[in-house]
Amino acid sequence: MSLSDPTLTAIPVDAGQGGLPATRAVVDLAAVARNLGRLRARLAPTTRVVGVVKAGGYGHGLVAVARRLEAAGVDGLGVAVVEEAAALRGAGVTTPILVLSPGYEAAAAVVVELALEVVVSDLAELDPLEAAARRAGRPVGIHLKVDTGMGRLGLDAPHLETALARLHHAPYLRLAGVMSHLACADEEGAFTGEQIDAFATLRPRLAAAGFGAIPLHLANTAGVVHFPAAHFDMVRPGLGLYGYGAVDLEPVLTLETRVVRVRHLAAGATVGYGRTFRCGRPTRMGVVRIGYGDGLPRALSNRGCLLVAGRRCPIIGRVNMDLTCIDLTDAPAAAVGSVAVVIGRQGGERITADEVAAQTGTIAYEVLCSIGPRVARVYGGGE
Ligand SMILES: Cc1ncc(COP(=O)(O)O)c(C=O)c1O
């Protein structure tokens, strides 16, 4: 285990937990590499993989995950914004980086300087990129995004030829890929099939325009897992790297805290803000040091469970900013200092980000990305 995230330097370490901070996200980087291998096993050997590490590696830690993927031989890294890419380059990551989201025009010079590739979803984005590349005297790699049905970003498919004609006369704009994004590959097949078919028609059009060797990429994790026809030349999995989206993938992150107080409440006593929980029996109540300020969803108030002493212990009352109350009555072995697992395994029990998401009306992505900066990331399984 190492506390290698620089944001940790300001976080005091609690005694009595093997030197670990009380509230921590334990990230098994070896599991990231194994998940990459399991995703690769679904692909043709020549299909390239861009590992998506945006939003702080989906809450797991941007730099640590990217470094581990780089060591595992990933072909590229996907980030949302230039700032994330700059953090990776600053940490010594040399793997190609693709900036997925628009809004980078003001940072075009940085894009060129750091040799980033960017997704172009509107031709107006080409001008500042081209100007910065010409000033620097070296071309910038761009991936043209075509909208095949996501309805969010991308050129309308009929405009592809216009874009390609523009690139023919632009020595400082290097076409590095043509891409699209799937809208619902994790939910249904018919529309995804339409998107795949629409995307496949781009290949002959690229060839006709003299860009036949340009890699095509469409698939996110669900595309990789459920739609082999969506693999094309390159894929862009994010969620799957972190262990969600297919049963053979292993969750990488354990979110845990500890019990900091144990109290006995009489039947009829109420717990916490708004008095939303009333003890129906004499209750052994534990206070754990995690709250919505750490990313524990407030919507788990009076709903969710934490694992303590191998038991599922219900959250009672409201999740607070820093503290949460749980019912330890049926976990007699629990005591001050006991580890309380929010996401992860303990004994024979397991809570996944999917379970938390189902209880709070969201998706595992949001549960993972919401784990706050105050939670120390503790890394194991690095290179
Ligand atoms: C353009 C793009 N590609 C790939 C991904 C990765 O998706 P997933 O995490 O579902 O694999 C994302 C994430 O939202 C994305 O925006």
The ligand as a Tripos MOL2 file, in Angstrom:
@<TRIPOS>MOLECULE
LIG
   16    16     1     0     0
SMALL
NO_CHARGES

@<TRIPOS>ATOM
      1 C1        -16.7030   10.0900  -25.5570 C.3       1 LIG1
      2 C2        -16.6070    9.0440  -24.5000 C.ar      1 LIG1
      3 N1        -16.0420    7.8660  -24.7850 N.ar      1 LIG1
      4 C3        -15.9490    6.8800  -23.8730 C.ar      1 LIG1
      5 C4        -16.4320    7.0390  -22.5910 C.ar      1 LIG1
      6 C5        -16.3140    5.9100  -21.5900 C.3       1 LIG1
      7 O1        -17.5900    5.3990  -21.2970 O.3       1 LIG1
      8 P1        -17.7970    4.2000  -20.2720 P.3       1 LIG1
      9 O2        -17.3280    4.6930  -18.9580 O.co2     1 LIG1
     10 O3        -19.2570    3.9470  -20.3080 O.co2     1 LIG1
     11 O4        -16.9830    3.0520  -20.7570 O.co2     1 LIG1
     12 C6        -17.0250    8.2420  -22.2520 C.ar      1 LIG1
     13 C7        -17.5730    8.4290  -20.9040 C.2       1 LIG1
     14 O5        -18.6030    8.9520  -20.6770 O.2       1 LIG1
     15 C8        -17.1190    9.2710  -23.2330 C.ar      1 LIG1
     16 O6        -17.6810   10.4530  -22.9450 O.3       1 LIG1
@<TRIPOS>BOND
     1     1     2 1
     2     2     3 ar
     3     2    15 ar
     4     3     4 ar
     5     4     5 ar
     6     5     6 1
     7     5    12 ar
     8     6     7 1
     9     7     8 1
    10     8     9 2
    11     8    10 1
    12     8    11 1
    13    12    13 1
    14    12    15 ar
    15    13    14 2
    16    15    16 1
@<TRIPOS>SUBSTRUCTURE
     1 LIG1         1 GROUP 0 **** ****
